[in-house]
Amino acid sequence: MQKRTSCLVTIASLALAAGAAQAADSTDPIIIPIHNWSSQIVMSNAVGQIFEQMGNSVEFVSTDSQAVYEAIRLGDATLELEVWEGAFGHSFRAALEKGGIEDVATHAAVTREDWWYPAWTKEACPGLPDWKALNACAALFATPETGDKGRFLGGPVDWLKHDQEKVEALGMNFAVVNAGSAAALWAEIAAAEKDKTPIVVFNWTPNFAEAVWPGEFVEFPAWEDGCDKDPAKGPLPDKVYDCGNPANGYLKIAAWDGMKDKWPAAYATLQKVSFTNAQIAEMAKLVDVDGMEPEDAAATWLAANEAVWKPWIQ
Ligand code: TMO
């Protein structure tokens, strides 16, 4: 009897172990959202190609970079590979509070997204990078479009950088104009470079741009948690957004909380994914400087970096 019981237990645990080993990923496609800046598009293709090598099916869907957190929560998108703290922390935190979305991993990369100027701008406004010095130089950045106010060229509106709130909170003499695309930002910097016109635009790191145009971020009052919600946070007691974006921001990976059960192998790989600043800047460069298609850039990157990602699929 004793013997028989232990035999049954053994068979049961063997069956369990076999069941666990056989729990295959669903054949449904993993839905990977694509946004409007190059590193995110290349990284999404690279991780998608890794999933395909593992035998998964993948579908890429163009998605608004803020609405994506709600889509993931509902399982309409499976994951997000680039959750930038500055641009998307607010939407990500709101989705986490509602539930259905998971904070899966944090990349090695440290990020920053904020007002930025190419080096030649500082010659015209030597008090930079201090934001008060920038504000005192506002007339240097005036255009017919902005009248006597300085022009700040922000990113596409879906990056929701709260630049207008920041201008109002800090009482800045600037008008915010949004670029239609990331490419429009690069075109604007390249045009200003010809005659060294002072310019202040939205930029971020890691990005290809830092290798092409040396420059600096404007130093606003330091970010504090809650600066986007709580007027007491930041230097002004009655304003929200009276601060810059985080200077050492995170870059996270998020996923639908059903992913781990539906695609357990892909999920285990996703937990290991981590890219550095240099790797992300390189992904952007393959598209923005070398002119590759994102799919080819991803394949090229994977071929050159097998030692980085092969361990993620074991
Ligand atoms: C979201 N972005 C990296 C473009 O700032």
py3Dmol code that shows the C-alpha trace and the ligand (Angstrom):
import py3Dmol

protein = """\
ATOM      1  CA  MET A   1       0.000   0.000   0.000  1.00  0.00           C
ATOM      2  CA  GLN A   2       2.741   2.349   1.023  1.00  0.00           C
ATOM      3  CA  LYS A   3       4.661   1.395  -2.088  1.00  0.00           C
ATOM      4  CA  ARG A   4       1.651   1.805  -4.307  1.00  0.00           C
ATOM      5  CA  THR A   5       0.932   5.290  -3.031  1.00  0.00           C
ATOM      6  CA  SER A   6       4.436   6.487  -3.669  1.00  0.00           C
ATOM      7  CA  CYS A   7       4.236   4.953  -7.127  1.00  0.00           C
ATOM      8  CA  LEU A   8       1.053   6.911  -7.844  1.00  0.00           C
ATOM      9  CA  VAL A   9       2.633  10.071  -6.545  1.00  0.00           C
ATOM     10  CA  THR A  10       5.587   9.512  -8.840  1.00  0.00           C
ATOM     11  CA  ILE A  11       3.342   8.976 -11.844  1.00  0.00           C
ATOM     12  CA  ALA A  12       1.320  12.059 -10.956  1.00  0.00           C
ATOM     13  CA  SER A  13       4.387  14.245 -10.631  1.00  0.00           C
ATOM     14  CA  LEU A  14       5.805  12.886 -13.899  1.00  0.00           C
ATOM     15  CA  ALA A  15       2.540  13.719 -15.623  1.00  0.00           C
ATOM     16  CA  LEU A  16       2.646  17.194 -14.122  1.00  0.00           C
ATOM     17  CA  ALA A  17       6.211  17.748 -15.256  1.00  0.00           C
ATOM     18  CA  ALA A  18       5.372  16.530 -18.769  1.00  0.00           C
ATOM     19  CA  GLY A  19       2.313  18.788 -18.823  1.00  0.00           C
ATOM     20  CA  ALA A  20       4.414  21.781 -17.854  1.00  0.00           C
ATOM     21  CA  ALA A  21       7.019  21.001 -20.505  1.00  0.00           C
ATOM     22  CA  GLN A  22       4.293  20.615 -23.121  1.00  0.00           C
ATOM     23  CA  ALA A  23       2.446  23.831 -22.268  1.00  0.00           C
ATOM     24  CA  ALA A  24       3.080  25.307 -25.673  1.00  0.00           C
ATOM     25  CA  ASP A  25       2.524  28.901 -26.683  1.00  0.00           C
ATOM     26  CA  SER A  26      -0.803  29.639 -28.331  1.00  0.00           C
ATOM     27  CA  THR A  27      -0.734  29.681 -32.140  1.00  0.00           C
ATOM     28  CA  ASP A  28      -2.616  33.009 -32.044  1.00  0.00           C
ATOM     29  CA  PRO A  29      -0.384  35.901 -33.080  1.00  0.00           C
ATOM     30  CA  ILE A  30       1.376  37.945 -30.415  1.00  0.00           C
ATOM     31  CA  ILE A  31       0.225  41.509 -31.131  1.00  0.00           C
ATOM     32  CA  ILE A  32       3.149  43.960 -31.034  1.00  0.00           C
ATOM     33  CA  PRO A  33       2.300  47.663 -31.259  1.00  0.00           C
ATOM     34  CA  ILE A  34       4.401  49.950 -33.473  1.00  0.00           C
ATOM     35  CA  HIS A  35       4.737  53.692 -32.791  1.00  0.00           C
ATOM     36  CA  ASN A  36       6.329  56.707 -34.465  1.00  0.00           C
ATOM     37  CA  TRP A  37      10.009  56.741 -33.490  1.00  0.00           C
ATOM     38  CA  SER A  38      12.688  54.513 -34.965  1.00  0.00           C
ATOM     39  CA  SER A  39      14.193  52.645 -32.010  1.00  0.00           C
ATOM     40  CA  GLN A  40      10.759  51.440 -30.924  1.00  0.00           C
ATOM     41  CA  ILE A  41       9.956  50.213 -34.418  1.00  0.00           C
ATOM     42  CA  VAL A  42      13.282  48.418 -34.852  1.00  0.00           C
ATOM     43  CA  MET A  43      13.253  46.926 -31.338  1.00  0.00           C
ATOM     44  CA  SER A  44       9.679  45.698 -31.823  1.00  0.00           C
ATOM     45  CA  ASN A  45      10.672  44.035 -35.100  1.00  0.00           C
ATOM     46  CA  ALA A  46      13.788  42.523 -33.496  1.00  0.00           C
ATOM     47  CA  VAL A  47      11.878  40.980 -30.583  1.00  0.00           C
ATOM     48  CA  GLY A  48       9.101  39.934 -32.989  1.00  0.00           C
ATOM     49  CA  GLN A  49      11.692  38.124 -35.131  1.00  0.00           C
ATOM     50  CA  ILE A  50      13.051  36.395 -31.999  1.00  0.00           C
ATOM     51  CA  PHE A  51       9.511  35.203 -31.173  1.00  0.00           C
ATOM     52  CA  GLU A  52       9.136  33.936 -34.760  1.00  0.00           C
ATOM     53  CA  GLN A  53      12.383  31.973 -34.458  1.00  0.00           C
ATOM     54  CA  MET A  54      10.860  30.359 -31.368  1.00  0.00           C
ATOM     55  CA  GLY A  55       7.930  29.246 -33.541  1.00  0.00           C
ATOM     56  CA  ASN A  56       5.451  31.944 -32.544  1.00  0.00           C
ATOM     57  CA  SER A  57       3.323  33.965 -34.866  1.00  0.00           C
ATOM     58  CA  VAL A  58       3.523  37.745 -34.577  1.00  0.00           C
ATOM     59  CA  GLU A  59       1.403  40.615 -35.845  1.00  0.00           C
ATOM     60  CA  PHE A  60       2.507  44.263 -35.843  1.00  0.00           C
ATOM     61  CA  VAL A  61      -0.148  46.934 -35.383  1.00  0.00           C
ATOM     62  CA  SER A  62       0.337  50.717 -35.643  1.00  0.00           C
ATOM     63  CA  THR A  63      -0.926  52.117 -32.363  1.00  0.00           C
ATOM     64  CA  ASP A  64      -1.141  55.486 -30.632  1.00  0.00           C
ATOM     65  CA  SER A  65       1.690  55.590 -28.095  1.00  0.00           C
ATOM     66  CA  GLN A  66      -0.558  56.690 -25.195  1.00  0.00           C
ATOM     67  CA  ALA A  67      -3.711  54.659 -25.993  1.00  0.00           C
ATOM     68  CA  VAL A  68      -1.555  51.525 -26.196  1.00  0.00           C
ATOM     69  CA  TYR A  69      -1.593  51.100 -22.400  1.00  0.00           C
ATOM     70  CA  GLU A  70      -5.361  50.785 -22.402  1.00  0.00           C
ATOM     71  CA  ALA A  71      -5.129  48.380 -25.396  1.00  0.00           C
ATOM     72  CA  ILE A  72      -2.659  46.173 -23.497  1.00  0.00           C
ATOM     73  CA  ARG A  73      -4.792  46.201 -20.362  1.00  0.00           C
ATOM     74  CA  LEU A  74      -7.682  44.845 -22.438  1.00  0.00           C
ATOM     75  CA  GLY A  75      -5.496  42.268 -24.225  1.00  0.00           C
ATOM     76  CA  ASP A  76      -5.944  43.943 -27.647  1.00  0.00           C
ATOM     77  CA  ALA A  77      -2.153  44.446 -27.789  1.00  0.00           C
ATOM     78  CA  THR A  78       0.125  41.922 -26.085  1.00  0.00           C
ATOM     79  CA  LEU A  79       3.098  43.989 -24.986  1.00  0.00           C
ATOM     80  CA  GLU A  80       5.051  47.249 -25.231  1.00  0.00           C
ATOM     81  CA  LEU A  81       8.830  47.172 -25.583  1.00  0.00           C
ATOM     82  CA  GLU A  82       9.582  50.859 -24.931  1.00  0.00           C
ATOM     83  CA  VAL A  83       7.777  52.401 -21.974  1.00  0.00           C
ATOM     84  CA  TRP A  84       9.701  55.694 -21.634  1.00  0.00           C
ATOM     85  CA  GLU A  85       9.223  57.167 -18.195  1.00  0.00           C
ATOM     86  CA  GLY A  86       9.116  60.779 -19.394  1.00  0.00           C
ATOM     87  CA  ALA A  87       6.598  60.350 -22.197  1.00  0.00           C
ATOM     88  CA  PHE A  88       4.490  57.448 -21.004  1.00  0.00           C
ATOM     89  CA  GLY A  89       4.992  57.103 -17.247  1.00  0.00           C
ATOM     90  CA  HIS A  90       1.720  58.920 -16.604  1.00  0.00           C
ATOM     91  CA  SER A  91      -0.386  56.657 -18.890  1.00  0.00           C
ATOM     92  CA  PHE A  92       1.449  53.517 -17.764  1.00  0.00           C
ATOM     93  CA  ARG A  93       0.893  54.262 -14.070  1.00  0.00           C
ATOM     94  CA  ALA A  94      -2.792  54.964 -14.730  1.00  0.00           C
ATOM     95  CA  ALA A  95      -3.178  51.606 -16.535  1.00  0.00           C
ATOM     96  CA  LEU A  96      -1.317  49.719 -13.773  1.00  0.00           C
ATOM     97  CA  GLU A  97      -3.749  51.151 -11.237  1.00  0.00           C
ATOM     98  CA  LYS A  98      -6.723  49.887 -13.284  1.00  0.00           C
ATOM     99  CA  GLY A  99      -5.205  46.394 -13.702  1.00  0.00           C
ATOM    100  CA  GLY A 100      -4.709  43.970 -16.585  1.00  0.00           C
ATOM    101  CA  ILE A 101      -1.220  45.214 -17.470  1.00  0.00           C
ATOM    102  CA  GLU A 102       2.075  44.105 -15.987  1.00  0.00           C
ATOM    103  CA  ASP A 103       5.458  45.759 -15.439  1.00  0.00           C
ATOM    104  CA  VAL A 104       7.520  42.893 -16.932  1.00  0.00           C
ATOM    105  CA  ALA A 105      11.109  44.161 -17.026  1.00  0.00           C
ATOM    106  CA  THR A 106      13.339  47.246 -17.051  1.00  0.00           C
ATOM    107  CA  HIS A 107      15.942  47.720 -19.783  1.00  0.00           C
ATOM    108  CA  ALA A 108      19.544  48.473 -18.810  1.00  0.00           C
ATOM    109  CA  ALA A 109      19.156  51.778 -20.687  1.00  0.00           C
ATOM    110  CA  VAL A 110      18.756  55.041 -18.775  1.00  0.00           C
ATOM    111  CA  THR A 111      16.610  57.560 -20.634  1.00  0.00           C
ATOM    112  CA  ARG A 112      15.956  61.266 -20.825  1.00  0.00           C
ATOM    113  CA  GLU A 113      13.378  63.167 -22.914  1.00  0.00           C
ATOM    114  CA  ASP A 114      13.083  66.903 -22.712  1.00  0.00           C
ATOM    115  CA  TRP A 115      13.702  70.304 -24.325  1.00  0.00           C
ATOM    116  CA  TRP A 116      17.073  70.136 -26.069  1.00  0.00           C
ATOM    117  CA  TYR A 117      19.287  72.386 -28.199  1.00  0.00           C
ATOM    118  CA  PRO A 118      22.219  71.734 -30.551  1.00  0.00           C
ATOM    119  CA  ALA A 119      25.582  73.092 -29.323  1.00  0.00           C
ATOM    120  CA  TRP A 120      25.606  76.207 -31.531  1.00  0.00           C
ATOM    121  CA  THR A 121      22.518  77.538 -29.712  1.00  0.00           C
ATOM    122  CA  LYS A 122      24.550  78.027 -26.546  1.00  0.00           C
ATOM    123  CA  GLU A 123      26.835  80.525 -28.314  1.00  0.00           C
ATOM    124  CA  ALA A 124      23.809  82.785 -28.772  1.00  0.00           C
ATOM    125  CA  CYS A 125      22.449  82.146 -25.258  1.00  0.00           C
ATOM    126  CA  PRO A 126      25.444  81.463 -23.006  1.00  0.00           C
ATOM    127  CA  GLY A 127      23.442  81.055 -19.762  1.00  0.00           C
ATOM    128  CA  LEU A 128      22.152  77.699 -21.028  1.00  0.00           C
ATOM    129  CA  PRO A 129      21.315  74.988 -20.001  1.00  0.00           C
ATOM    130  CA  ASP A 130      19.408  76.752 -17.185  1.00  0.00           C
ATOM    131  CA  TRP A 131      15.716  77.182 -18.119  1.00  0.00           C
ATOM    132  CA  LYS A 132      15.604  80.727 -16.743  1.00  0.00           C
ATOM    133  CA  ALA A 133      18.464  81.683 -19.059  1.00  0.00           C
ATOM    134  CA  LEU A 134      16.575  80.062 -21.939  1.00  0.00           C
ATOM    135  CA  ASN A 135      13.497  82.061 -21.027  1.00  0.00           C
ATOM    136  CA  ALA A 136      15.498  85.300 -20.929  1.00  0.00           C
ATOM    137  CA  CYS A 137      16.687  84.470 -24.484  1.00  0.00           C
ATOM    138  CA  ALA A 138      13.148  83.710 -25.745  1.00  0.00           C
ATOM    139  CA  ALA A 139      13.319  86.469 -28.415  1.00  0.00           C
ATOM    140  CA  LEU A 140      16.178  84.586 -30.122  1.00  0.00           C
ATOM    141  CA  PHE A 141      13.738  81.778 -30.875  1.00  0.00           C
ATOM    142  CA  ALA A 142      10.851  83.947 -32.124  1.00  0.00           C
ATOM    143  CA  THR A 143       9.385  83.161 -35.549  1.00  0.00           C
ATOM    144  CA  PRO A 144       6.560  84.739 -37.591  1.00  0.00           C
ATOM    145  CA  GLU A 145       4.392  81.868 -36.347  1.00  0.00           C
ATOM    146  CA  THR A 146       5.027  82.580 -32.659  1.00  0.00           C
ATOM    147  CA  GLY A 147       5.119  86.411 -32.694  1.00  0.00           C
ATOM    148  CA  ASP A 148       7.307  87.769 -29.905  1.00  0.00           C
ATOM    149  CA  LYS A 149       7.385  84.446 -28.113  1.00  0.00           C
ATOM    150  CA  GLY A 150      10.119  81.905 -28.550  1.00  0.00           C
ATOM    151  CA  ARG A 151       9.260  78.786 -30.509  1.00  0.00           C
ATOM    152  CA  PHE A 152       9.652  75.384 -28.922  1.00  0.00           C
ATOM    153  CA  LEU A 153       9.230  72.571 -31.427  1.00  0.00           C
ATOM    154  CA  GLY A 154       7.728  69.630 -29.554  1.00  0.00           C
ATOM    155  CA  GLY A 155       7.267  66.063 -30.750  1.00  0.00           C
ATOM    156  CA  PRO A 156       4.108  64.639 -32.316  1.00  0.00           C
ATOM    157  CA  VAL A 157       1.106  65.283 -30.047  1.00  0.00           C
ATOM    158  CA  ASP A 158       0.682  61.647 -29.004  1.00  0.00           C
ATOM    159  CA  TRP A 159       3.959  61.826 -27.090  1.00  0.00           C
ATOM    160  CA  LEU A 160       1.986  64.178 -24.785  1.00  0.00           C
ATOM    161  CA  LYS A 161       4.995  65.798 -23.218  1.00  0.00           C
ATOM    162  CA  HIS A 162       2.948  68.340 -21.296  1.00  0.00           C
ATOM    163  CA  ASP A 163       5.109  71.109 -22.742  1.00  0.00           C
ATOM    164  CA  GLN A 164       2.219  73.563 -22.772  1.00  0.00           C
ATOM    165  CA  GLU A 165       1.481  72.856 -19.100  1.00  0.00           C
ATOM    166  CA  LYS A 166       5.170  73.354 -18.324  1.00  0.00           C
ATOM    167  CA  VAL A 167       5.261  76.704 -20.192  1.00  0.00           C
ATOM    168  CA  GLU A 168       2.176  77.880 -18.315  1.00  0.00           C
ATOM    169  CA  ALA A 169       3.280  76.587 -14.904  1.00  0.00           C
ATOM    170  CA  LEU A 170       6.707  78.219 -15.154  1.00  0.00           C
ATOM    171  CA  GLY A 171       5.379  81.382 -16.858  1.00  0.00           C
ATOM    172  CA  MET A 172       7.662  80.952 -19.876  1.00  0.00           C
ATOM    173  CA  ASN A 173       7.702  83.275 -22.838  1.00  0.00           C
ATOM    174  CA  PHE A 174       7.492  80.382 -25.307  1.00  0.00           C
ATOM    175  CA  ALA A 175       4.884  78.997 -27.686  1.00  0.00           C
ATOM    176  CA  VAL A 176       4.725  75.234 -28.200  1.00  0.00           C
ATOM    177  CA  VAL A 177       4.462  73.993 -31.784  1.00  0.00           C
ATOM    178  CA  ASN A 178       4.132  70.242 -32.370  1.00  0.00           C
ATOM    179  CA  ALA A 179       6.070  68.513 -35.141  1.00  0.00           C
ATOM    180  CA  GLY A 180       4.053  66.131 -37.295  1.00  0.00           C
ATOM    181  CA  SER A 181       6.659  63.385 -37.073  1.00  0.00           C
ATOM    182  CA  ALA A 182      10.076  62.560 -35.644  1.00  0.00           C
ATOM    183  CA  ALA A 183      11.514  63.116 -39.143  1.00  0.00           C
ATOM    184  CA  ALA A 184      10.268  66.717 -39.002  1.00  0.00           C
ATOM    185  CA  LEU A 185      12.362  67.272 -35.856  1.00  0.00           C
ATOM    186  CA  TRP A 186      15.527  66.025 -37.598  1.00  0.00           C
ATOM    187  CA  ALA A 187      14.794  68.115 -40.694  1.00  0.00           C
ATOM    188  CA  GLU A 188      14.389  71.195 -38.505  1.00  0.00           C
ATOM    189  CA  ILE A 189      17.721  70.654 -36.716  1.00  0.00           C
ATOM    190  CA  ALA A 190      19.507  69.969 -40.020  1.00  0.00           C
ATOM    191  CA  ALA A 191      18.086  73.182 -41.538  1.00  0.00           C
ATOM    192  CA  ALA A 192      19.122  75.247 -38.490  1.00  0.00           C
ATOM    193  CA  GLU A 193      22.621  73.786 -38.665  1.00  0.00           C
ATOM    194  CA  LYS A 194      23.309  75.436 -42.057  1.00  0.00           C
ATOM    195  CA  ASP A 195      23.494  78.979 -40.637  1.00  0.00           C
ATOM    196  CA  LYS A 196      23.669  78.013 -36.938  1.00  0.00           C
ATOM    197  CA  THR A 197      20.207  79.366 -36.139  1.00  0.00           C
ATOM    198  CA  PRO A 198      19.403  78.988 -32.412  1.00  0.00           C
ATOM    199  CA  ILE A 199      16.759  76.328 -31.976  1.00  0.00           C
ATOM    200  CA  VAL A 200      15.144  74.457 -29.088  1.00  0.00           C
ATOM    201  CA  VAL A 201      13.317  71.218 -29.827  1.00  0.00           C
ATOM    202  CA  PHE A 202      12.144  68.052 -28.133  1.00  0.00           C
ATOM    203  CA  ASN A 203      14.782  65.306 -28.172  1.00  0.00           C
ATOM    204  CA  TRP A 204      15.703  62.210 -26.216  1.00  0.00           C
ATOM    205  CA  THR A 205      18.425  59.759 -25.364  1.00  0.00           C
ATOM    206  CA  PRO A 206      19.226  57.031 -26.351  1.00  0.00           C
ATOM    207  CA  ASN A 207      18.837  58.188 -29.933  1.00  0.00           C
ATOM    208  CA  PHE A 208      20.934  58.375 -33.098  1.00  0.00           C
ATOM    209  CA  ALA A 209      20.837  62.183 -32.894  1.00  0.00           C
ATOM    210  CA  GLU A 210      23.442  62.457 -30.140  1.00  0.00           C
ATOM    211  CA  ALA A 211      26.106  61.061 -32.494  1.00  0.00           C
ATOM    212  CA  VAL A 212      25.128  63.515 -35.242  1.00  0.00           C
ATOM    213  CA  TRP A 213      24.472  66.767 -33.342  1.00  0.00           C
ATOM    214  CA  PRO A 214      26.216  67.367 -30.013  1.00  0.00           C
ATOM    215  CA  GLY A 215      23.863  69.262 -27.718  1.00  0.00           C
ATOM    216  CA  GLU A 216      22.376  69.514 -24.243  1.00  0.00           C
ATOM    217  CA  PHE A 217      19.060  69.215 -22.478  1.00  0.00           C
ATOM    218  CA  VAL A 218      17.572  72.323 -20.868  1.00  0.00           C
ATOM    219  CA  GLU A 219      17.756  72.054 -17.069  1.00  0.00           C
ATOM    220  CA  PHE A 220      14.293  72.619 -15.635  1.00  0.00           C
ATOM    221  CA  PRO A 221      13.453  72.232 -11.933  1.00  0.00           C
ATOM    222  CA  ALA A 222      14.205  68.568 -11.188  1.00  0.00           C
ATOM    223  CA  TRP A 223      11.430  66.013 -11.642  1.00  0.00           C
ATOM    224  CA  GLU A 224       9.882  64.667  -8.459  1.00  0.00           C
ATOM    225  CA  ASP A 225       7.395  61.789  -8.340  1.00  0.00           C
ATOM    226  CA  GLY A 226       3.927  63.317  -8.372  1.00  0.00           C
ATOM    227  CA  CYS A 227       4.955  66.518 -10.166  1.00  0.00           C
ATOM    228  CA  ASP A 228       2.392  65.619 -12.852  1.00  0.00           C
ATOM    229  CA  LYS A 229      -0.472  65.276 -10.366  1.00  0.00           C
ATOM    230  CA  ASP A 230       0.220  67.016  -7.099  1.00  0.00           C
ATOM    231  CA  PRO A 231       0.598  70.833  -7.107  1.00  0.00           C
ATOM    232  CA  ALA A 232       2.660  70.596  -3.901  1.00  0.00           C
ATOM    233  CA  LYS A 233       5.405  68.712  -5.798  1.00  0.00           C
ATOM    234  CA  GLY A 234       7.944  70.804  -7.688  1.00  0.00           C
ATOM    235  CA  PRO A 235       9.125  74.305  -6.725  1.00  0.00           C
ATOM    236  CA  LEU A 236       5.753  76.073  -7.156  1.00  0.00           C
ATOM    237  CA  PRO A 237       3.180  75.152  -4.484  1.00  0.00           C
ATOM    238  CA  ASP A 238       0.115  75.595  -6.710  1.00  0.00           C
ATOM    239  CA  LYS A 239       1.178  74.154 -10.100  1.00  0.00           C
ATOM    240  CA  VAL A 240       1.480  70.754 -11.718  1.00  0.00           C
ATOM    241  CA  TYR A 241       4.192  70.174 -14.350  1.00  0.00           C
ATOM    242  CA  ASP A 242       6.458  72.853 -12.774  1.00  0.00           C
ATOM    243  CA  CYS A 243       9.383  70.494 -13.390  1.00  0.00           C
ATOM    244  CA  GLY A 244      11.408  68.818 -16.119  1.00  0.00           C
ATOM    245  CA  ASN A 245      11.058  65.183 -17.151  1.00  0.00           C
ATOM    246  CA  PRO A 246      13.121  62.617 -15.203  1.00  0.00           C
ATOM    247  CA  ALA A 247      16.821  63.105 -16.014  1.00  0.00           C
ATOM    248  CA  ASN A 248      17.546  59.410 -15.321  1.00  0.00           C
ATOM    249  CA  GLY A 249      14.312  57.891 -16.544  1.00  0.00           C
ATOM    250  CA  TYR A 250      13.493  54.224 -16.886  1.00  0.00           C
ATOM    251  CA  LEU A 251      12.752  52.290 -20.050  1.00  0.00           C
ATOM    252  CA  LYS A 252      10.378  49.463 -19.221  1.00  0.00           C
ATOM    253  CA  ILE A 253       8.670  46.539 -20.896  1.00  0.00           C
ATOM    254  CA  ALA A 254       4.955  46.086 -20.273  1.00  0.00           C
ATOM    255  CA  ALA A 255       2.651  43.190 -21.142  1.00  0.00           C
ATOM    256  CA  TRP A 256      -0.975  42.128 -20.940  1.00  0.00           C
ATOM    257  CA  ASP A 257      -1.310  40.078 -17.744  1.00  0.00           C
ATOM    258  CA  GLY A 258      -2.767  37.160 -19.751  1.00  0.00           C
ATOM    259  CA  MET A 259       0.429  36.808 -21.802  1.00  0.00           C
ATOM    260  CA  LYS A 260       2.213  34.521 -19.332  1.00  0.00           C
ATOM    261  CA  ASP A 261      -0.544  31.886 -19.599  1.00  0.00           C
ATOM    262  CA  LYS A 262      -1.255  32.197 -23.308  1.00  0.00           C
ATOM    263  CA  TRP A 263       2.372  32.404 -24.568  1.00  0.00           C
ATOM    264  CA  PRO A 264       4.493  31.148 -21.626  1.00  0.00           C
ATOM    265  CA  ALA A 265       7.681  30.619 -23.641  1.00  0.00           C
ATOM    266  CA  ALA A 266       7.538  34.028 -25.314  1.00  0.00           C
ATOM    267  CA  TYR A 267       6.749  35.570 -21.943  1.00  0.00           C
ATOM    268  CA  ALA A 268       9.803  33.897 -20.346  1.00  0.00           C
ATOM    269  CA  THR A 269      11.939  35.378 -23.133  1.00  0.00           C
ATOM    270  CA  LEU A 270      10.340  38.808 -22.763  1.00  0.00           C
ATOM    271  CA  GLN A 271      11.284  38.834 -19.065  1.00  0.00           C
ATOM    272  CA  LYS A 272      14.952  38.557 -20.089  1.00  0.00           C
ATOM    273  CA  VAL A 273      14.943  41.240 -22.791  1.00  0.00           C
ATOM    274  CA  SER A 274      17.153  44.201 -21.889  1.00  0.00           C
ATOM    275  CA  PHE A 275      18.853  46.666 -24.215  1.00  0.00           C
ATOM    276  CA  THR A 276      21.526  49.245 -23.386  1.00  0.00           C
ATOM    277  CA  ASN A 277      21.705  52.900 -24.470  1.00  0.00           C
ATOM    278  CA  ALA A 278      24.284  52.077 -27.145  1.00  0.00           C
ATOM    279  CA  GLN A 279      22.210  49.221 -28.570  1.00  0.00           C
ATOM    280  CA  ILE A 280      19.078  51.363 -28.781  1.00  0.00           C
ATOM    281  CA  ALA A 281      20.944  54.294 -30.379  1.00  0.00           C
ATOM    282  CA  GLU A 282      22.326  51.832 -32.945  1.00  0.00           C
ATOM    283  CA  MET A 283      18.839  50.521 -33.780  1.00  0.00           C
ATOM    284  CA  ALA A 284      17.655  54.093 -34.451  1.00  0.00           C
ATOM    285  CA  LYS A 285      20.762  54.865 -36.518  1.00  0.00           C
ATOM    286  CA  LEU A 286      20.216  51.911 -38.863  1.00  0.00           C
ATOM    287  CA  VAL A 287      16.944  53.564 -39.925  1.00  0.00           C
ATOM    288  CA  ASP A 288      17.466  57.320 -39.408  1.00  0.00           C
ATOM    289  CA  VAL A 289      21.035  57.567 -40.727  1.00  0.00           C
ATOM    290  CA  ASP A 290      21.549  54.446 -42.828  1.00  0.00           C
ATOM    291  CA  GLY A 291      18.060  54.551 -44.341  1.00  0.00           C
ATOM    292  CA  MET A 292      17.189  50.889 -43.789  1.00  0.00           C
ATOM    293  CA  GLU A 293      13.642  49.557 -43.551  1.00  0.00           C
ATOM    294  CA  PRO A 294      12.851  48.718 -39.891  1.00  0.00           C
ATOM    295  CA  GLU A 295      12.392  45.008 -40.636  1.00  0.00           C
ATOM    296  CA  ASP A 296      15.818  44.806 -42.305  1.00  0.00           C
ATOM    297  CA  ALA A 297      17.399  46.929 -39.569  1.00  0.00           C
ATOM    298  CA  ALA A 298      16.070  44.468 -36.991  1.00  0.00           C
ATOM    299  CA  ALA A 299      17.395  41.438 -38.921  1.00  0.00           C
ATOM    300  CA  THR A 300      20.780  43.149 -39.356  1.00  0.00           C
ATOM    301  CA  TRP A 301      20.947  44.001 -35.669  1.00  0.00           C
ATOM    302  CA  LEU A 302      20.032  40.440 -34.625  1.00  0.00           C
ATOM    303  CA  ALA A 303      22.611  38.914 -36.979  1.00  0.00           C
ATOM    304  CA  ALA A 304      25.354  41.121 -35.532  1.00  0.00           C
ATOM    305  CA  ASN A 305      24.362  40.580 -31.882  1.00  0.00           C
ATOM    306  CA  GLU A 306      23.557  36.890 -31.419  1.00  0.00           C
ATOM    307  CA  ALA A 307      25.594  36.781 -28.204  1.00  0.00           C
ATOM    308  CA  VAL A 308      23.214  39.364 -26.738  1.00  0.00           C
ATOM    309  CA  TRP A 309      19.852  37.738 -27.461  1.00  0.00           C
ATOM    310  CA  LYS A 310      20.459  33.984 -27.938  1.00  0.00           C
ATOM    311  CA  PRO A 311      20.674  33.489 -24.144  1.00  0.00           C
ATOM    312  CA  TRP A 312      17.179  34.996 -23.855  1.00  0.00           C
ATOM    313  CA  ILE A 313      15.561  32.050 -25.659  1.00  0.00           C
ATOM    314  CA  GLN A 314      17.017  29.280 -23.488  1.00  0.00           C
TER     315      GLN A 314
END
"""
ligand_1 = """\
5
TMO
C 8.929 58.673 -26.809
N 10.182 59.292 -27.243
C 11.322 58.368 -27.073
C 10.085 59.669 -28.679
O 10.377 60.391 -26.517
"""
view = py3Dmol.view(width=600, height=400)
view.addModel(protein, "pdb")
view.setStyle({"model": 0}, {"cartoon": {"style": "trace"}})
view.addModel(ligand_1, "xyz")
view.setStyle({"model": 1}, {"stick": {}})
view.zoomTo()
view.show()
